[in-house]
Amino acid sequence: MEDYVANIDPLANPSALKRALASVLHGPDFTGYHTLPLNFELSLHPARRAEYGGRRPRRRIRVGTPLTFDWGRHEPRPEVIRKILKFPYVDPVHEEEQFELARELRKHLVHIEAVQFGWGCRDDVFSAEYERDCEGNGRLGFDGDNRHFRLKIHEEDRNIILVSLGYYSESHRPVISLSLNYAPTYEEEELTGVIFDDTLDMFDFSKAKTSSGPSRRRLSTLDDDHEIYAEFTYLSVRLICQNEASARDFRWICERAHVPVHVGALPMVRRELFSQATVDIYDSWLSTLPWEVAFQVDALARANILDLQEIMRLRTPLLYFECYHAKVTPSRLLLEGPFPERCNRVVRKYAGHTSNFLRVSFMDENRLQYRFDRDVDGYDFIRKRFGTLLFEGLWIAGRHFKFLAYSQSALKNHSVWFVRDFTAHENGTEVHVTVDSIIAGLGIFRNVPQDLELMRCPARYGARVAQAFTTTEAAVEVEVEEVFPVEDMMDPNGYRSFTDGIGLVSQELAADIWGALQEKSVRHRRYGRCMPRAFQIRFQGFKGMLSVDHNLSGRAVCLRLSMKKFEAPESMTIEVASAFNKPGRLYLSRPLTMLLEGLKVRGGFGIFKTLQDAVIKDTKEATRSFRQAATLWEAYGLGTAFKLSSIFLDLAKFGSEAIEDPFLLQCLKFGIYHILRDLKYHARIPVPKGYSLVGVADIHGYLKEGEIFACVAQSWSSTIHPGDVQVATAIGRPPPGTVFDEEPLTNTVVFSTRGTRPLASCLSGGDLDGDVFMLTTLEGLLPTEIYEPAEYASAQRKTVPHTSTRRDVADFILEYFYSDNIGMIVSSWLVQADQSDQGIFDEACLTLAELHSDAADYPKTGNPVSMRKVPRYALPTMKPDWSAPEIQDRLGLFYQSQRSIGRLYREVQLPVPRAQPPPANAFDVHLNTADTIAIFRVSFKPRDVLERVMYNRTSQFISMPDVLNHSDIAITEICSILQDYARTLRQICVSFNISHRRAARLSEEEVVAGTIVAQSSQPRVRKEAVSQMREQSSFLVSRIAARIVGPKEGDGGKNEALTRAWLAYRLSTLQPHAFGFRSFGLVAMHEVFDAIKWIVAMGEREKFCAAV
């Protein structure tokens, strides 16, 4: 309702008037209407002539003069009603204080005389390498909304983060010393009529707007003179203040903005560590080194680990791995690796020349993905900075690399492949390998019958080339006569295919494929004879799935036209991208939870809370016993590189139930934090009776329309349209003698090939080329309302009037870097659904669902979705509390969401685990071989429960006195293996740390748990770092485990393996606080248990054979 208030004193203070009204509305007369203080909006009209009220009021409120109330003459505005209903009442005094503080912070400027970029030296001095005189026009201000400082010098400005404050020792003028997490951002803006003085609001960009577009342009450096220093001196910055008053102003800002300040400064020197002369000498020396060595040396310099003068004292070659990485930021080039990289078709073809390939990633200074900013001409900057490298190539350590291609998954992470020319032998002939020759060798992309316009669409052309760069494993070669074309199964109108992207393979050939994979990989051998019934493959120019057809005899593979993307008749090797030999778990997510809530699932909010409470309960109980910890870690895929769930079960089985070891407890705490963080910020809730299964087609026509051979309710992984959730009928156990009784196609969901529309296409436009579908029989999650599936027109391709070139593909990549907004569309959909009374059925949400579909097709169509098409929020100044970032450093307002994801968000308490940083020398592994051998000659005395369990169990199978006399050579080798392990583990800890401060690294416990505890404003970047860290640690553990156990041939192979594994475990106990020893002990522990299991199994087998 709206009330009209008259007789207000023209001089009345609005805040005082609102507080007076609140004293009544929040008093005893109104407390029975609402549990929270009533919110209301007060709007004062300009003063006019006096007006008089009607009847006598029931109660008087005095604010200088008596007020009269009457019914309002107009209907209240809808936006005012929404604001009152959504937001709690806020004391106007608090509002005024916050507004005034923000205004004062933005207006309070610090006079800066000069800015210096330099290097913090190891002898505790600051070497000033570059200095810029501000000429009296430097102003430093603080933006409370974004929590950053901005220094403006004439037209240039940049964003930095404050860490410490000190005093300039030479001139005795105050100086602000800044130790940064990442490089500052540099921008310039055109001169306007705004006067540059102390009254200027540096953060009010509206005054500097121009009619031609964005007011600010991104730069790579401060000026031309700064360019040579920018790559190396970006972490240490000093701002020289004009006088003591400037320093006091700076302290005033920091105190009110709660920015920590520490007094003290390093003495300033000028050592010319990065001068032009020094750089010239460095580059000249670098070009003489072998590529592998030069890359590592340059990586040290660009990572700010050593200055150039220190580096030039190094001459030791570094270790070699497979793939080198370069990371390009707006102002820097970072070098990392080499790291083991899973192979693709191209790399396999040029085995022995892999050092010529380079993985290049493009990102912002903080190593987060470059984001759209409507106030900055970002595309022009990306084209100048990143485009130059894609068009002209990249020089590293005197080697020239050119843009080659990308894989679809890498493109989403803004990563591509570069290569340099090299010479290789093909068919006994020496050939010169270039970008053009590599692409030409992939196949024929012109005049493809299934896609005649392929070469007119750069994005589509790039996607087809990307097939050859997908991570795959070469399985088996087939003969021409073993490959058969087969027609797609279409709907009655011939418009949609029920078999889009899926072919067939015979049981014999499937067994050969699985055998080849198992022969090459321990990961596949783990599943024994459990042969997958579906493979995701790349073969010639075909892409998609193969499912087993038991009716095919011999070796046969049947390929459909919907699988063919280009011509490559010379390649006869089937490459496997994925083998589906186990079901995945089903997890809820925020979009899926919002969708199910909108479809009114039977269990309501209660089912979501029940599932989440079960997770929280499991995390609390996980630290109580190894058995409970094993169950939790297996469920969430934690500690997989170190086989921790298996180790925990073995320890529980052999007498160590309680977890008392500090190292393992810390690993558990990190793992629990990982689970709860996903729970709080992503609503990642496991669903019992739920699975994620790859989809295949019922080629036999056994299933009726709307039937599946699996579960009851399913959705594809990307779900934001109401029709993305559908209910199907599961046929249950197939009758004896039927096709699915003979071949159940284990760990897949079989879709019907009857009806008017493929069910898979109803689920966010899914198909059967490898899409994974989520299924559950949990009754509480079944929707009570079903919405028609989306029917979107095919996305239009962005074409060029000529045959696409490599430069056209590079142009698409640059546009993609700037226009990749699918994540923002999903986030906008969630907020819109939260704010709207119609929820997911709001018109804005349905529009966003269609935009999401277009954005998902963008990598293949080249047609970006403009953010201008995204509907504005109903409440643009407020967001739901669940959308608050992990790092809550913004002075913004969030309202309490009443949707399920908001209520679930508030249920999760997330204390950040704290770990004591290791001492500086903890990362240096020192083993005196002679002393170690002497220790091994003495009987082992267990010091704790774990060591006692290991000793007791191992001594049942090997003679401990014999171990005391083991050869010095074996002990020396184990010592070498430990040093190799610790060295590589340290490299992993440094490379995948996301804080990027100098000397920052992951802890050993984080790597073991398989998580990164550090917070990030872009969790997607941390997720990618965790994935890469897990992959690298898995490579490391597999390699080290193989070295520990050694060859296993012969009858005594496993006994010798057990002895060597025990030696490795015992070695890990010598220095329990040294870096790498504890996790090395876990590797050895698993090998001990594994060898014992094999010995026991062989003993049981011998007993069985003797009995027979």
N, C-alpha and C positions, 0 to 999 in steps of 0.2 A: 504494500500500500504506500501511497505518497501523501504526506501531510504538509499543510501550508502553515508557516510560522510568521506571525506579524509582530510589529512593535519592537523590532530589534534595534538596539542602539547603533547608529551608523559607525560609531567608533569601537564597537564590540570586537574583541579578538576572536577569530574563528576557532582557534584551538581551545580557548577558554569556554566558548559556547558549546563545543562538542563535548568537552569534559563534563560540563554541567548537565547536558542531556544524558550522557552516559551514566552519571551518578543516579539518575532515576531509572533508566532502562535496565541498568545492572543491579538495581536495588531489589528489595523484597517483593515489591508489587509485580515484578516480571520474572522472578527466578523460576517459577513453576512452568514457564513456557519452553525452556531450552536448557540443556545441561551446560552449554558454553555461553559466555557473555554474548548478548545479541549484537550483531554487527549492523551498522546503519551508515548511510551516506548523507552528508550535510552539504548543501549547495546554497550559497548566499547570492541573492540578486543585488544589482547595484542599488544604492540608496535612492528612494523616491519620496514623494510627499507622504505624510503620516496617514496610516490606515488604522481602523478600529475594528476590534473583534466583536463577536456576537455574545453568546451566553457565557456565564461565569465558568471558568475552568474548574475541574475537580481538584487540581493541585497546581500551586504556583511554583515556577522555577525562576529564581532571581539571578540575573547576570547584569546587575546595574539597573535594569528596568524590567518590569513584568512582561512576559511573553504570552501571546495568545496563539492557540492552535485551531486549525480547521481542516476539513477534508481537502485534499489536493484537487486542483481543477483539471489535471491531466493524468493520463495513465503513466505509471512509472516506466522509464526507459528499460528495455530488455537487458542491455549491457550492465546497467546499474544493479538490476536484480541478480544477474549471474555473479557479479562481484560480491554482493552481500552474502549470497548463499555459499559461494565457494571459499571465501577467505575469512579468517578469524578477525575479530576486532583488534585494531592496533591503536595504542595510546598515541594521540596526536603529538604529545611531547616527545615521545621516542622517534616518531617520524621526522619531526623537525630537527632533532639532534642528529639523526643519521644523514638527513639531507644536507644539513649545515656542515657536518664533518666532511662529506664527500665534496661539497662545493669548496670548502677551505683547502682540502688536499689538492684539488685540481688547480686552484688559484695560487697556491703557495709555490713559488719558483725559487730555485737555488742558482745563484750566479756562478758560472763556470768559466775559468780563464783558458784552460787547455785540457785536451784529452790525450792520454798516452796509452798505447798498446805495447805490451811487453811480455816478459817471461820470468816466472818465479824460479830462481836458480836454487840448486841444492845446498849452497852455502848461505841460504837465507838472505839473499839480496834480490832486488827487482831490477832487471835489465830493461830499460826503456828502449824499444826498437823503433817505434814510430810515434811522432807527436804532432798534433794539430792544434794550432793556436786559434782560439775562438774569436779573437779580436774584440772582446767585450760583448759579443752577441751570443754567448752560450747560456742556455737556460735548461735546468734539470727539473722535471716535474714528475709527480706520481699519479698514476691512474688507478684509483681504488677499485673500479669495476673489473679491470683485467689484471690487477695486481702486478703492474710492471712500471718501471721508470722509463721516462722518455727524455732524451737529451736532444735539444734542437739547436743546430748551429746554422745560421742563415737559412738556406732551403733544406738542408739535410736533417734527418732525424732518425733515431734508431731506438729499439726496445732492448732493455737490459734488465738483469735481476741483481739486486743488491745482496752482498754477503758480508762485507766488512768495511770498516771506516778507520782511517789512520791519518797521519800528518806528514806532509812533504818535507823531507829533512834538509834539502839544499837551501830553499828560500824561506823556510819556516812558514810557508803559507799552508792552510789546511788542505788536505787531500782526501778524496774518497777512493778507497781501494776496493775494487770489485773482482771477486773470484767467481767466474760464471760457470753455469752448468753446460751451456752451449753457446754458439756464436751469436752476437747481437744481430738484429735485423736492421738493414739500412734501407732508407726510403728517401725520396725527394719529392717536393711539391712545388708547383708553380708559384711565383710571387703574386700576391693579391694586394688589395688595398688595406688589408688589416695591419694595424700598427704593431710592430714587434717591441713590446715593452713588458713591464711586470704585471700589467693588467690583462695580458693575453691568456685566454684559456687554451692551453696547448692541445687539449683533447676535444675541443669543439670544432670538428672538421666541417661543420655546415658553413662556417664563414669562409672557408677556403674552397668550396665547391665551385666547379666550373660547368658550363653548359655542355661542354664537349665530352664529358665522361668522368671517370674516377679522378679524384683530386691528388692522389699520391701514386708514385711509381716506385717499384721495388728495385733496389740496386744490389750488386754483389759486394761492393766495397764502399768505403767512405769517399774516396776520390782516387785518381789515377796513381798518386804516390803511395797510397795505402795498399794497392793491389798485391805487391810482392810480400807484404807482411801479413795480410789478412788470413792466409791459410794456416799460419803457425802461431800467431799471437792473439787469438780471439778469446782465450780464457782468462787472461789477466789484463785488466783495464784500470787505469787511475784517472780520476777527474780532479784537476787542481782548482780549488775554490778561489774566489776573488778575494775574500777576507774572512775574518772570524765570524762575522755576521752570517755569511753563507753557510758555514759549518753549523751554526746554531739553527739556521733554517732547516738544514738537512736533518738534524737531530729531531727537530720539532715534527717533521713529516714522519720519521721512523717511529717515534713514540706513539703517535696517534694512529698510524697504519699498522702497528704491531709488527714492525720489521726489526729483527734482531740486529744489534750494532755492537761491534767489538772494537775497542780502542787499541791501536798499535799498528805500526807500519814497518815494512822492510826498507832498508836503506836503498837508495836509487843509484844505479850505475848504468853505463852505456857500453855494452860488450859487443855489439854488432853481431849477435848470434845469427841473425837472419838478413844481414845486409845484402845488397846486390852482389858484392864481391864474394861473400860467403856462399850465396846460392849458386853463382856461376861455377865455383870450384866444386861444390857438391854435385851439381848436374853433370859436370864433366867426368867426375869419378864414377858416378852412378851408371853412366852409359857404357863404361868398360866392364861392368860386372855381368855375370850370367843372369839371364832373366829371372830365374827362380830366386836368386840371392837379392838382386836389385829390387824386386817387388817387396820382399820382406823388409829390406832396409828403408825403402820409401814409406812403407806402412808405419814403421816406428816414428818417422818424422811427422807424418800426417795425423797420427793418433796422439800427438803431443806427449809421447812417452820420453823422448830424448830431444835435445836441441840439435841443430845441424853440426855444430862443432863436436858434440859428444858422439854423434852417429859416425862421423868421419874417422873416429878412432876404432870403429868396429870393422873387422875383416873376416868374421867367422861365418861360413855358410850355414843357412838355417834348414830346418827339416822340410821335406817336400811331400805335398799331398796332391790331390787331383785338381780341385777347382779354386780359382782365385776370384776374389770379390772386390768390386769397387763401388763406393757409395758416393753419389754426387749430391751436394747440397747447393743452395743458392750461392755460397761463397767458398766452398771447400770441396776437395776430393779426398775421400777416406779409403784406405786400402785394408782389406782383411783377408784372412785365410793364409794358405789354402786349406779348405775343408773338404772332406769326402762329400761328393755330390752324386746322387743316384743318376745312373746313366740314362741316356735317351738314344734314339736311333743314330743321330749325327755323331755324338761323342763315341759311340761304339764303332762306327765306321772308321774313325780316325784315332783309334786306340794307339797310344804311344806318342800322340801329339796333343794331348789334352791340355798341356800348359799354354797352348795358343788360344784357348777359349777363356773368356772372361765374363762373369756374371755382374752386370751393372744395375744398381738400384738408384732411383731418383727420389729424393725426400727433402723435407724442410730441415732447418738447422738443428732442431731438437730430435732429428731422426724419426719424426712422425710424418705421416703422409701429407703431401701438400694439399691444403684445403682451399675451397672457394671462398673469396672475400670480395663482396660486392663493392667495397670502397677502394680496392686496389686493382690496377690493371694487371691481373695475374697471368692471363693468357699471353700477353705481350712479353712479360718477363720470362715465362716458361719457354716461349719460342726462342728468345734470345739466349738464355742460359743453357737450357737442356737441349733445345733444337740444334744449336751449334754442334754439340757433341754427336747427336744422332745423324746430322747431315754430313759433317766433316770428319768425324772420328775422334778418338780419345788418345792422347799421348800419355804413357806411363813409363817412367824409367827409360826413356829413349825408344820405346816401342809404340807403334801406331796400330790402334785397334779400331775396327769399323763395326757399325751396327749390323747385326746378322738377322736375328729373329727373336721370338718370344714364345712361351707357352701360355695357354689361357690362364692357368693358375698364377703364373709369374706376373702376367699383366695386371691382375687384380692387386698385386703387391707392388706395382710400379717398378717391375724388374724386367730386364731384357738381356739377351745374349749379344756380346761383341766377340769378334775374332780378328786375329792378325794373319796376314798372308804367311804361308809356310809351304815347305816341300814335303811331299809324301810319296810313297810307292803304292801304286794301284795296278794290280795285274802284272807285276814285274816291271812296270814303267814308272819312272820318276815324273811326278806331275806337280804343277804349281797350284796350290789350293787357295782360292779366294772366296769372298762372299758370293760372287756370281756363280762360281763352279759348285759350291755347296748347295745353293738353292736349285740350280739346274739338275743336280743329281737326285733331288727328292722326288721328282715326277713331273707330270705335265699338267699345268693348271689352266691352259687355254682350251676353249671349245669343249669343255666337259659337258656331255649330253644332259646330265641332271641339273646343270647350273651354267647355262650359256653366258650369263652376265657376270660370272664370278670375277673376272679380271677388271670389271668396271667398278667394283666395290672394294676399296683398299682394305677395309676392316675384314670383309669376308676372305679376301686373298690372304691377309695376315693370319686369320684363324686357320686356314687350310695349311699354310706352312707350319703353323704352331703344332699341328699333329705330330710332326717329326721330332718335336722338342718336348713332348710329353714324357714324363718319367715312366719307363717301361723296362721289362725284363725280356730279353730274347729267349723264346722257348724252343720251338721246333721249326724246321723247314718242311714245307709241303711241296708236292709235285703238282704240276699244272692239272693233271687228270684227277686230282683229289679235291679240286675247288669247283663248286657248282653254283651257278646263279639261281635264285629263287624269287618268285614274285612276292610283293607285299600283300598282306590281307587287308582289304579296304572296307570302309563302311558302305552301305547300300548306294550312297550318292557318289562314291569314288573320291570323296574330299579328304577324309582322314584315314590314316593307316593305323590298324591295330598292332602292327609289328614294326612301328617306326624305330629303326636303329638296332634291331635285334635279329641275329641269324642263328644258325644251328651248327652243332658239332656232334660227331659220332662219339660213342663211349670210348672206342679204341683210341681215337685221336685225343680226346679229353684226357685219357689216362697218360698218353705220351707227353702232353703238355704239362700235366701235373708232375710227372716223373722228372721232366727236365728242370722244372722250377725247384723241386726238392733237392735235386742233385747239386744245384748251384747255391742254395740258400738254406741256412740253418732255420731261418724264420719259417719257411714252408715245411721243413722236415718235422717241426714240432707237432704238426697235425697228423702225422703218420699216414694211414691209408684213407683218411677222410677226404676223398677227392671232391673238389667243388663241382657243383652242377651248373655253374655260370661263371664266365670270364668276361672281363672288359678288355677289348683287344684293339690293336692297331695292326693292319695288314695291308700292304700295298697302299692304295689310297682310301681304304675302308676304315671306318671308325664306328665303334659300337660294342654290342654284347654278342656273346655266343652262349646259348643254353643247350644242354645235352638233349638229344633226341634218340631215344632207345631204339627207334625203328631204322636208324641209319646203320649200315654195316661197314666194316673195314675202317679205313682212315678217310674221313670225309668232312668237309666244311662247306656250309651253304651260306652264301652272302646275298643280302637283299639290296635292291637299288637305293633304298633309303639310307643305306650305310655308306654308299660311295660318295666321296667328296672330291677326289681328283684321280688322275691316272698315274699308276706307278707299277707297271707290269713286271719290272725287273726284280722287285723285292719279293722274295718268297718265304720270308721268315715271319711267323706269327709272334707278335710282341704282346706281352700281357701287361696291362696297366693295373688291373686288380683281379684277384681271385677270391670269390665270395664263398669262403669255407666256414664261416661262422656268422651267426646273427649279431647285429649291433644292438645296443640298448636304446630304448626310447627315452628321451628327455624332453620335458616341457621347456618352453622358452617364453619370453615376454609376449612376442606376437601371437604365439599359439595359445597361451593362456588368455590373452585378451579376446582372441577369436572364439575360444570355447565358452568363455563367460558370456559373450554376446549371443551365442547360439543356445544359451541356457542349458548347460550340461546338467544331468540328473542330480549329480552330487552337489551342485552349487559351489559356493566358496569353500564349503567344508571339505570337499574332496581335495582341493588344492592345499589347504592348510594341513590336512592329515598327511599328505605326501611329504610336504616340507618338514613338518614336525618329526617325521620318521628319519629324515636326513640329519636334522640337528641332533636328534637322540643318538644316532649312530656315531656322529663325530665326537660326542661327549664320551661315549663308551670305548672309542677306538684306542685310547691311550692306556686302557686298563689291562689289555692282554694282547699277545701276538696274534691270537686267533681272530679276535674282533678287528684288529688292525689289518690283517690280511684280507678279510672280507671287504672292508671299506676301500682299500687301495686297489683291489682287483676290480671293484665296481666302477671306480673313477679313473682307471688307467694310470695311476700314479706309481712312480718307482719302477716302471716297466724295464728301463734300460738295465737296472741292477737286479731284476727279478725279485724285488723285495717281498711281494705277496707270497711267493714260493718259499723264500727264506723264512719269513715269519711263521708259515705253517710248519716247516721243518723244526724250527726252534720250539714251537708249542708242542709238537709231537714228541720231542726228545727231552722235555722236562723244564723248559724255560717259558713259563706262562706269563708272568708279570714283566712289564717293560721297565727296566731300571737304568738302562744305558743312556747317559746324557745325549750322546750323538744321535742315537735312534729316536729318542724323545723329541729332539729338535727337528729332525726330519719329519716326524709325525705332525708336529705343530705346524710346520710349513705346509704340509699336505692338507691338513684340516682347514687352514686359512684359505688355501686355494679353493677348496670345496665350498666353503661358506661365502667367499667372495663371488664365485659364480652364482651361488644361490641368491645373494642379495642384489647384485647388479644385472643379472641376466635371467633370473628365475629358472635356472637350470636344475630342474627337479626330475630325478629318475622315476619312471613309472613301472611298477610291477605289472606283470602280464603284458608287457609292451616290448616291441622289437622294431629295429630298423632293418628292412630287407630290400634287396634290389628287386626290381620288377622284371618279369618275363611274360611271354605271351602263351596262351593256350592254343598251340598250333593244331591240336586235335579236335577243337570245337566241342569239347566235353562240357565246359561251363556255359550256363545260360547267361543272358544279359543281366548285369548287376551282381553276378556271382564272382567270388574269388576263391582261390584255394589257399586260405591263410586265416585271417582274423576278421574282426567285425567293423572297426572304424579306422580309417587311415587318412593321412595327409602327407603332401610332399614337404620337403624341408623348408621351403620358402612359402609361408602362409600368411597372407594379410587380407585376401578377399573372403567374404562370408561363404562363398561356394567352394573354397579350398578344403573344406572338411566335408566328406561324404560318408554315408553309411552303406555298406554292402553286405551281402549275404555270404557267409562262409559255409562251404559244403561239409566241413568237418572231415572225419576220417573217410577216405574214399572206399567204396565197396570193393571187395576182392575181385581181381581180374580186370579192373578198370585201368586206364592209362596211367593215372596218378598212383595207383597201387604198385604198378610195375616200375615206374620212374617218378618218385615223389618230388624231384627237383628241390632237394633239401636247401634250406636257408634262402629261399626266394619267395616272392609273392606272385602267384600266377593270376594274370588278368584274363577275363573273358574276351574272346574275339567276335562276339555277337553283339547286336544292338545297333543303335544309331550313332553312338559316339564312344570312343575308347575312354574307359574310366580314368586311365592315367592322365589323359589330356584335360580332364575336369579338375585336376589337382595342380593349380598354378601352371597349366600348360605343360605338364610333365610328359616324358616319352620313355622309351625303353632302351635308351642307349647307355644306360648306366645310372639312371636316377634311382635314388634310394628312398623308399617310402616308409612311413611310420605307421605302425599298427598296434592296436591294443584291444583286449577283451574286457578291460576294467569297466564295469557297468556305470560307475559314477562319472566317467568321462564321456559317456555317450550323449550327444546333443539331442535336445527335445525339439529343436527347430532346424530344418534343412533349407539352405538357400540354393537357388539355381547357380550352377558353376558359371564362371565368367566366360564371355564370348567376345574376345577381342579380335579386331582385324589384324592381319599379319603386319608386323612392323615394317615400315618403309626403309629401304636401304639408302644410304648416302653414296652416290656414285660420282664418278668423274667422267668427262667426255672422251677419255682416252684409256688405253690399257694401263692398269695400275703399275706403278714403279715402286722401288724401294723407298724413294723419297715420299711418295703418297702414303705408304704404310707408316713411315716415321711421322708424317703430319697427323695421321689418325692417333698415333700413340701420344703425341703431345696434347692433342685435344682431349684424349681420354684422361690423362693425368689431371687436367683441370675440370673435366665434366663428369668424373666418376662420382656420382651422388646417390647411388642406390641406398647406401647406409643412411643418408640424411632423409631420404624419402620414407624409409621404414620408421625412423625416429619420429618424423612428422606425423605419420599415420598413428603411431601409438599415442602421441600427445593429443591429436585431434579426437581420437576415440575416447580418451580420458575426459576431455573437456566438454564433449557434446552429450546432450541428453539422449540422442539417438545411438550413441556409442559407435560400433563398427558399421552401422547402417546409415550413418550420416553421409550426406552427399560428398563432403570433402574427403571422407575415408574411401568411398568408392572411386572417386577421382584419383586418389593417391594409389589405390590398388592397380588401376590401369597404367598410371605412370611407372609404377614399380615393374610391371610386366615389360614395358618399353625399355626401362633401364636395364633389366636383366638381359634383354636382347642386344643392347648397345654394343658389346664387344664383337658381335657378328654382323650387325647392320651398319655400324658407324654413325648412327643417328642419335645424338645425345638428347637427354631430357633436360629442357631448360628449367632452372629453379624458379623462373618467373611463373611457371605453370602450377607450382605448388601452392595450394590454398593457404591463406593466412590463418593463424590460430584464432580461435574464438576469444581467447584471453592472451593477447600477444605479450603482455608484460609479466605474466606469471606462468610458471611451469609446475607440473606435478613433482612432488618430493622425490619420487623414484628416479627422476631424470637428473637429479643432482650428481655431478661428477665425483669420482673417487677423491680427486684433489679439489676440495671445496674452497677455492681461493677467490671466489667472486662475491661481491656484495650484491646478491640478488635475492629475490623473494620466491619461495617455493610453497605451494599449498599442499595440504595433506590430501592425497588422492584417495578416493573411496572405492576405486576399482580394485579388483583382486590383486593385481600386480603391486599396487600401492600398499595394500594391507599386508601382503607377503613381504614386501621390502622392509617394512617397519618391524616385522617379527624377528628379523635376523640381526643379532648383535655381532659386530665384527671387530674384535680387538686385534690390532696389528701385532704379530709376534715380533719380539725383539731378540736380536742375537748379538752377543758380544763380538766386536770386530777382532779378528785374529791379529796377533802381533805382527809387526812388519816383516820379521824374519821367518814367520811361520810358512811362507810360500817357498822357501829355499830348502830343498831336500838334500841333506848331507848324509851319506852312508859310507862309513869306512869298512871296506870289504873284509879286511883282516879281523877287525873287531867283531863284525857281524858273524863271521864264521866261528870265531871263538865262542860267542854266545850260543850258537846253535849246537855246540858240542856239550852244552850243559842241559840237564833235564829241564823240561818245561814245567813251570809251576803256575797253574791258573790263578788269576787275581780276582776274577768276578764270575758271575753266573754264566755269562755267555762263553767265556773262555773255558769254563769247566764243562759245559755242555759239549762244546766242540772237541775238547780233549777226550772226554769219555766216549763219545760216539765214534770218533776216528780211530781211537786205540782198539776198538773191537775188530778192525779190519786190517790194520797195519801194525807192525812191531815198532813201538816208539824207541826202544834201544837201537834198532837198526837205522832209524831215522837219524839218530845222533851221529852215525858214521857215514852219512850220505856224502857224496863227493863234493869237494870244494867247487868244482865247475858248476854243478847244479845250483848251489847256493849263490854263487857269483852271478849266474844268469838270472835268477829270481830278483836279485838286487837291481840288476840292470832293467828288468821289466818294470819294477816299481818306479824307478827314476823316469823311465819313458812314460809311464802312466801319469805320474804327477806333473810332468812337463806339459803333456797334452791336456790334462784336466785344467791346468792353470790357464792355458790358451782359451779353452772353452769358457771359463769363468770370466775372462776379460772380454771376449768377443761378443757375448750375448747379454752383457749387462746393459740395462736401458737407462741408467742414470747418467752415464757418459761423463762423469767427473773424472779428472785425472786420477789414476791409480784405483778407481772404483772397479769392483769386480763382484761376481756372484759368490755366494758362500758355497762351500763343499756340500752342505746339507741341502741347499736349493737344487743343485744338480742331481743329487741322489733322489730327492723327492720328485724331480721333474717339474718344477714350477719356478716362477720369479715373483718374489714377494713385493718388490717395489711397485708403487702406484704409478699410474700413467693417465694423462688426459685423453689418450687414444688407446683404450684396451686392446684394440685390434692389433696394434703394433706389438704389444706385449705378448699377445697370443701367438703371433708369428715368430717372435723371438723364442718363446717357450717351445714351439714346434721344432724350430731349427736346433735349439739346444738339446732337446730330447733325441733328435736324429743323430746329432754328432756324438752325444754321450753313448748312444746305442752302438754306433760304429766303434767307439773307443773300447767299450766293455767287451764287445765280441772279439775284437782283435787281441786285447790283453788276455782274455780268458783262453783263447786258442794258444797263445804263447805260454801261458802258465802250465796247462796240462800237457803240451807237447804232442808228439805223435802217439797214436793209441793202437797201432797195429800189433797183432800177436795176442797170445793168451794173457800176457801180463801187462797189456797196454793200459787197462783201466786201473790196475793196482799202482802202476807207475804214475798215472795221472793223479790218483788220490794222494800219493806221497808228495808230488810236486805242489798240488793244491794246498796240502797241509803246511808245507814249507812257506808258501806265499802267505797263508793266514798267519803263521807264527811271526813272519817278518813284519806284518802290519801291526803287531802288538808291541814292537820295540819302541816306537815313538808315537804313542797314541794321539799326541797333540800336534804333530807335524801335519802340514797340508798334504792331503791325498792318502794318508795311511789308513784312515778309518774306512773310506769308501773302497780302497784297494782290498781291505779285509773282507768287505761284503762280496766283491767279485770272487775272491778265493773261497769264501764260505759257500757260495752257491756251487762252485765246482767241486768242493768236498762232498756236499750232499748229493750232487748229481752223480758223481763217481760211485758213491755208496749205493745209490738206488740201482745203478746198472749192475754192480757186483751182486747185490741181493737178488735181482731179477734173474741173473744168469744162474745163481745157485738154485733158485726155485725151479728153473727150467731143467737143470741137470737132474734134480730129484725126480721130476715128473717123467723124464725120459728113462731113468733107471727103473721106476715103478712100472712103466709100460713094458 
